[in-house]
Amino acid sequence: MRSSADAVIIGGGIIGTAAAFYLARENYGRIILLEKEKFLGFGSTSKAAGGIRAQFHNRVNIEMSMLSEKIFRNFKEETGSDAFYDQVGYMFLLSEAEDIKTFKKSYELQRSLGLNVELLKQDEISQYAPHVRIDDIELATFCSDDGLADPHEFLSGYDQAARRLGVEIELETEVTAIETEAGKIKTVKTSKGDISTPLVLNCAGAFGGLIGQMVGGDVRVIPVRRQCVTTGELDFITPTLPMVVDVKSGLYCHKESRGMLLGWADKAVESNFDISVDPDYTDSILELALDRMPQLETAEIANSWAGLYETTPDHRAIIGWEPKVEGMFHITGFSGHGMMHAPAAGLVATEIITGRQPSIDIKELRPDRFENGILVEETNVI
């Protein structure tokens, strides 16, 4: 491993590899990406459900998703690698008056920003998701620009493109400390040796808070376990089946191979780094799924797994310079939206680092917003 670099990126998930590619594309110099596991994407990226949507309640998240969706659609032109973005759409089912009010307000914001989203009456829902029980559903929102993506395909595309541009990727290399001098980044100490560098990008996902602590920063990221379940083959699965979210219960589901992927955020789970599968959690997901989709009664369980959301207090990413030391840039805390926001995050971060005008105004995402009480919470989190 080289002992010096112009930039060191900590974290080899899709956020880190995207940042590496866009930084290298700007000829930033010698870039080293560090991943503590045996392969890239071992953390949250490999556990992601693969949903891509721009139907958020907050402007920054909407614009981040819209930019990412544009890149996903043109990924081969962007990176030279094939990766399929399946634009089957995203549907939010609404049964509660307060949720309908909130989503209608967000619908107006989304439309004003150019998002192709529509409101569906109850009798229009079945044309998209005929397997879903809708007797208690009053309204739905649907965006055909949203869809599904295989995290591995897009991670691999960024990885290959970054390597072609000269990025050096070091696996099984854990960062143990970051040294500073006169208030500036000086050295990244790792399990394989030291790297002197003036710039560190914190793309460590659920571990982003721990990396921030190494330079005395207060990066408000905590790990929260989430679980998913997949079924065996189902005869009602069609190629056009969208991602469906039951807003009242929090259940989300989409086609997965010839079966379905089911997920749910158990808000009772306490923060920790545990990714063991809790059978009770799995049972809760299945109960919610059976209630909304009775046809699943005969489904067989194919697999279940747990992963970590990198959660912030307002459920929005942290992107920006660390205020307590020069040379540390954070791209972390995506609160379950890292896969869908990775292209935009990597691009915008690179624009800021290289002194260019960012494609999106992300000042609201700066790391010190929590200390300054500048919070605009994203409430559409699943």
ABEGO torsion letter per residue (X at the ends): XBABBABBBBEABAAAAAAAAAAAAAGAEBBBBBBABABBGABAAAABAGBBBABBABAAAAAAAAAAAAAAAAAAAAAGBBBBBBBAEBBBBBABAAAAAAAAAAAAAAAAAGBBBBBBBAAAAAAABAABBAAABABBBBBAABEBBBAAAAAAAAAAAAAAAGBBBBBGBBBABBBBBGGBBABBBBAAEBBBBABBBBAAEAAAAAAAAAAGBBBBBBBBBBBBBBBBBBAABBAABBBBBBAAAGBBBBBBEABBBBBBBBAABBBBABABBBAAAAAAAAAAAAAABAAAAABBBABBBBBBBBBBAAGBBBBEBBAABBGBBBBBGAGGAAAAAAAAAAAAAAAAAAGBBBABBAAAABAAAAAAGBBBBBABBX
